[in-house]
Amino acid sequence: MLDWLKNISKEHPEFWKSYLSKFEKKTNRYVAICLETTGLNPKKDVIISFGAIAVINDNIIIGDTFEVAIPQYKYLHDNGITNDFIMESNQPKLAEPAAIESFINYIGNATLVGHRIHFDVEMINEVLEKLACGRLKNEALDIEVMYKKLHDINDKNFSLDELSHLFKIAKTERISTTDDAYTIALLFLKLKSRLGIK
C-alpha cells in the first residue's frame, strides 16, 4: 500500500481527536512549558520530563500545573546520562505514550509559552508522530524572542538564567522542570506587559 494511502486510512487516537476538537473555541489560557531532554536533536533525542503551569488573566495559576518524568532507560544509557535524575525525582512517572497523552489533555488549546519554545514543540511533535497523531496546533510564544523584540536585539541569545537576572527574578532551586516553567511564566507576564500584549 502507498505511504500516503496508509496515512489517510490511519485512525488517530481518541485523545488526539478530543484535542483537535478544542480548537473550535478561542481560549485566554496560556501554558508555560519546560522540557528536559537527552539532547538537542529532535530526531535522535527524547523527552525525559515535562513541567507546565497555566497563566490566565495575567495570573499564574499555582493549582493548574502539570509535571511528569518519563523513564527513558535506553536513551539515557546511550547518551551517557544516568537515570538517577528520573529515579530520584518526585515527579509522577509515566511511559512516553501515556505521558504525551496526559500532556496533550492538559494543554488543550492554550497558547504555549517557553524559552526556545520551537525546540520543545519539535520534540513533542516527534513523539506525536510515533503515536500516529498530527502536529501540535497550539500557538506558541517564546520569551527570548519577546525580550529581543522589546530591546530590538538580533545578535545575542539569552539563557533562562540571564533573562531571570535581567528581570531580577530570584533563582529557584530548579529541582524540577516545573520550577523552570514557573520562572518562564513570571518572565512571560513581565514581557507581555511591557510589549502591550493583551
N, C-alpha and C positions, 0 to 999 in steps of 0.2 A: 504494500500500500504506500502511496506517495506520502511524504512527511507532512505536507500542508493539509492533506485529507485527514491524516491521523489527528492533527491538532484541532481541526474543526469538529470532529466527532468526539473528541475527548470531553468527558464531563468534568466540570470544575467541582471541587469540594464544596459542601454546603456552607461552610464558614465563609468561603470566598464570595459565593452568591449573596449571602447576607451582607457582607462588607460592601459590595458594589451597589446594593440597593440603598445604602445610607447616603449616597451622593445625590439623591433626588432632592435633598434639602440642604440648605446652607447651614453652617454652624458658626458660633462665635468662640468655639473651644480651640485652644492651641495646646499642643503637647510637646514639651521639651524632652528630647530623647538623647541618650548616650549609649553607645555600644562598646563593648570590649571585644576585640578580635585577636586572632592569632597572627595577624599581619595586615599589610595594606594592599593585597591583591585580591579583589573580589572573586576572581576565577579560581584561586588556589586556597585562600584563607577562609576561615569560618568564624562565626559569632560565638563567643563563649559567655557573654552575659548582656542583658538588656536592662536599662534603667529609664524610667519615664515619669513625668509629673505634669499634671494638667494646669493650664492657666486660663481662667475665664473672667471676663470683665476686669482685666488688669489685676487680678488676684491669683496668687499661686495657691492651688487647692491641695493642701497637705494630705487630705484624706483621699485624694484621687491620684494614686501612684501605681506604678507597675514595676516589678523587678523579678527577674528570673535568671538563673545560671543554667548553662547548657553544658553538661559533661561531654566534651569532645576529645575523648582519650587518644584516639588515633592521631588526630591533627595536632594535639598538644605535644605528643611524643615526637611526631615528625618534625615539628618546629623547634624542638629542644626546650619546650616550656613544660614545667612540672604541673601536675594537676592539683597541687596544694591549694592554689587560689580557689578552685572550684570546690574542693572538699571542705575547706575551712570556712567558706562563705556561708553567711546566714541566709542568703537569698534562697527562695524556693528553687528546686532543681527539676527541670523537665527535659525530655528528649527534644531534639530540634523540631520535629513536626508539631508536637504539642506546644512548644514554646512559641513558634511563629503564629500558630492559630490563636493562642491566647493574646499575643501582642496585637494581631490584626483586629481581634474583637475589642481590645482595649482602645486602640487609636480611633477606630471608626472613621468618620470623615473629617477629623480635626486637621488643622494646619500644623505640620510638623516643624519644630524648631530645633536647630542643633548647631554644633561647631563643626564645620566642614561636612554639612548635612548630606551633600550629594554622595559622599563616600558611604555613609550609613545607608542611604536609600539603595545604592548599588548592592551592598552586602545583603540587604533584606530581599531585594529582587532576585538575587541568585538563589536564595533559599526557596522563595515562592516558585521559581521556575522548576525546581526539583519536585514540588508538590502539585504540578500541573495547574498552577494559578497564573494570572496575568501579572502585570507590574503594578506597583503602588500608584494610586490615583491622587493621593493627598498633595495639596500644595505644600511647598517647603520653603522655609526662611533660614538663612544662615547668619548667625550673629557676627562672624568675622567679616562677611560681605557687608552687613549693615554698618559695622564700625568703619570699614574702609569708605563706604559711601558717605557717612556722616562727616568724615575728615578729608574726603577727596584724596585717598591714598591708593596707589596702584602697584607700588613697587616693594611692598613689605607684607609679610604674613605675621599673624599674631596667634600665639598659642592661647589656650583657655586660661592658663595661669597669667599670661601677660594681660589679657583683657580684664581679668578679675582685679589685677593690680591697678590697672588704669582707672577702674571704676571704684577702687577702694572697697572691694568686696572681700571680706575675711575668708581666708583659706579654710575649707573643711578638711577633715582628716582623710577624705577621699577613700573611705573604706569600701564603697560600692559605686557602681555606675549611677545609682540613683542620686548620690551626693553630687556628681558632676551634672546630672540632669537638673538638679535644683539650682546649681550655680548658673547653668545655661538659662534657666527660667528667669533668674534675677537680672542677668545681663540683658536678656531679651526685653524685659519690661523697661529698663533704663533706655535702651536704644530705641525701642518703639516710641517712647515718649519724646525723645529728642528728635526723632525723624518725623514726628507727627502722624504716625500710622494709627488709624482708627481700629 
